[in-house]
Structure formats: structure tokens, C-alpha cells
């Protein structure tokens, strides 16, 4: 556990990761898809280690907009960008781990229900762009 991250910073990391999964899930709507995708992504998040695991598995659940998919996307991508900035500044050794967990969780979510469709691929591309931009 890394004490250098505040509770608010940990919540930002969690919001970015969970938001990325929600962004992919919203690209393929439906309750069954959401359940399968959330379950698939949760295994990746639980398997994280170090500071990333601590941030993603402790504290309150993130609050994401309940409005349009555009609002969810904006909030999720903004949180991902802030999370990468926080990690680069405070725990640079965890940047690659966070990026990997987020991308793997998003990919597993997309593959969990009938494979990756074009809308999910677009969502993953947007997530990857934010994570890459921050490097």
C-alpha cells in the first residue's frame, strides 16, 4: 500500500478505471452484457498489485454521470487523464501497471459478451489514446 496517494487521488484512479469499463459496456448496451462485462473486468482489477490494486480496491465506489453516454465518456476519459498525471507525478513506477490494468479490463469487458463489436473497439481506442497521450 502506498501512502503517497490521498484518498481523493485513489478515487480518481478508481473513477478512471471503472469509467473505462463503463464506457465499453455502454458501447454494447443491455443488462446481460453489462453483468458479463462487469464481472470480466472485476477479475482484472482484483488481480492488480501495488499502489494500483490499493487504489482500485479500497475506499468508496466512484460516482460517474448517469446521463448520456457522452457524459459518461467525458467523465471517464477526464478521470483517466487525471489518474495518469497523478501517477506520473507521485508514483511513476505504477504508470505502466495502471495503463495495463485499465486496457486489459476494458478489453475483457468488450470480449465478455459476443466479442468485441465496432462501437466497443472505438471506445477502447479512445481509452488507449488518453492513456498514451499521458505518457
Backbone torsions as a table, in degrees:
resi	resn	phi	psi	omega
1	UNK	NA	135.3	-177.7
2	UNK	-106.7	119.0	-178.3
3	UNK	-78.5	-7.3	-175.9
4	UNK	-74.6	-15.4	177.6
5	UNK	-95.5	132.8	176.5
6	UNK	-75.8	166.6	176.8
7	UNK	-59.1	-39.2	179.4
8	UNK	-65.5	-40.0	178.7
9	UNK	-67.2	-40.3	176.4
10	UNK	-61.5	-41.0	178.5
11	UNK	-64.0	-35.1	176.9
12	UNK	-63.8	-44.3	177.3
13	UNK	-60.7	-43.6	179.8
14	UNK	-65.7	-42.3	179.4
15	UNK	-61.4	-42.2	178.4
16	UNK	-62.9	-46.9	-178.0
17	UNK	-66.9	-48.9	-179.5
18	UNK	-67.8	-36.1	177.3
19	UNK	-62.9	-38.3	178.1
20	UNK	-62.4	-43.1	178.3
21	UNK	-64.8	-42.5	178.5
22	UNK	-63.6	-38.5	178.2
23	UNK	-59.9	-44.1	177.7
24	UNK	-66.7	-43.3	179.9
25	UNK	-62.3	-38.7	178.9
26	UNK	-67.4	-23.4	179.2
27	UNK	-71.0	-22.5	178.6
28	UNK	-128.2	79.1	-171.7
29	UNK	-65.7	158.6	177.5
30	UNK	133.3	142.5	-176.3
31	UNK	-64.7	-45.2	-179.7
32	UNK	-61.8	-43.1	178.5
33	UNK	-60.9	-44.4	-178.6
34	UNK	-60.7	-43.7	-179.2
35	UNK	-64.8	-49.2	-179.9
36	UNK	-61.6	-44.0	-177.5
37	UNK	-66.6	-42.2	179.4
38	UNK	-64.2	-41.8	179.7
39	UNK	-64.0	-44.3	-179.9
40	UNK	-61.9	-43.6	-179.0
41	UNK	-69.4	-34.4	-177.2
42	UNK	-63.4	-32.5	177.7
43	UNK	-64.2	-37.9	178.2
44	UNK	-67.2	-45.7	-178.4
45	UNK	-63.3	-42.4	179.6
46	UNK	-65.7	-26.0	-179.3
47	UNK	-84.8	-1.4	178.7
48	UNK	-66.6	167.3	179.0
49	UNK	-135.3	170.0	174.5
50	UNK	63.4	-145.1	-178.3
51	UNK	-60.1	-38.5	-179.3
52	UNK	-62.8	-46.6	178.8
53	UNK	-60.7	-45.6	-179.8
54	UNK	-58.1	-45.9	-178.2
55	UNK	-65.4	-39.7	-174.0
56	UNK	-83.8	-15.7	-175.7
57	UNK	-116.9	2.3	179.6
58	UNK	-120.8	164.1	176.3
59	UNK	77.0	-172.3	-176.1
60	UNK	-73.0	161.2	174.2
61	UNK	-71.5	148.4	179.2
62	UNK	-70.5	154.7	176.9
63	UNK	-110.3	114.1	178.4
64	UNK	-111.4	154.6	179.9
65	UNK	-57.9	146.2	177.4
66	UNK	-102.6	9.4	-177.8
67	UNK	-82.5	-139.8	-175.8
68	UNK	-68.1	162.6	178.0
69	UNK	-63.3	-28.2	176.4
70	UNK	-65.3	-38.2	177.4
71	UNK	-68.6	-40.2	177.4
72	UNK	-63.2	-46.3	-179.7
73	UNK	-59.8	-47.2	-179.3
74	UNK	-59.6	-46.2	-179.0
75	UNK	-66.3	-43.4	-178.2
76	UNK	-64.9	-46.6	-177.9
77	UNK	-68.3	-36.4	176.8
78	UNK	-64.2	-42.4	178.8
79	UNK	-64.9	-38.7	177.5
80	UNK	-61.8	-44.3	178.7
81	UNK	-61.8	-43.8	178.4
82	UNK	-65.1	-39.5	179.6
83	UNK	-61.5	-42.8	179.3
84	UNK	-64.8	-38.7	177.9
85	UNK	-63.6	-45.7	179.2
86	UNK	-58.3	-48.2	-178.0
87	UNK	-65.3	-43.3	179.1
88	UNK	-59.1	-39.2	-176.6
89	UNK	-79.8	-36.6	-171.1
90	UNK	-108.2	-33.4	-176.9
91	UNK	-143.2	67.4	-173.3
92	UNK	-59.2	-25.1	178.1
93	UNK	-68.8	-11.0	-178.2
94	UNK	-102.0	-3.1	-177.7
95	UNK	-58.8	-50.2	-177.9
96	UNK	-63.5	-38.4	180.0
97	UNK	-64.6	-44.1	179.5
98	UNK	-62.9	-47.5	179.5
99	UNK	-56.6	-45.3	-178.9
100	UNK	-64.5	-44.5	179.7
101	UNK	-62.0	-46.1	-178.2
102	UNK	-63.0	-47.8	-178.1
103	UNK	-67.1	-39.3	178.8
104	UNK	-67.1	-42.5	178.3
105	UNK	-62.8	-43.2	179.0
106	UNK	-63.1	-42.9	179.9
107	UNK	-65.8	-44.0	178.8
108	UNK	-63.5	-39.0	177.5
109	UNK	-61.5	-44.2	-179.0
110	UNK	-64.5	-38.8	-177.1
111	UNK	-80.0	-13.2	-172.7
112	UNK	-69.6	-23.8	-175.9
113	UNK	-132.5	100.7	177.0
114	UNK	62.4	24.2	177.0
115	UNK	76.9	178.5	-175.6
116	UNK	-83.0	119.2	176.8
117	UNK	-95.1	168.9	-175.9
118	UNK	-57.7	-37.7	-180.0
119	UNK	-66.2	-38.1	177.7
120	UNK	-67.5	-38.4	178.8
121	UNK	-62.7	-39.4	177.0
122	UNK	-62.9	-44.7	179.6
123	UNK	-60.8	-45.0	178.7
124	UNK	-63.5	-37.7	176.9
125	UNK	-61.8	-39.8	178.0
126	UNK	-67.1	-40.2	177.6
127	UNK	-62.4	-48.9	-179.5
128	UNK	-59.7	-40.3	-179.6
129	UNK	-61.3	-43.0	179.1
130	UNK	-65.7	-43.8	-179.5
131	UNK	-65.9	-37.8	179.6
132	UNK	-73.2	-37.2	179.8
133	UNK	-61.6	-34.7	-177.0
134	UNK	-75.7	-14.9	179.9
135	UNK	-79.5	NA	NA
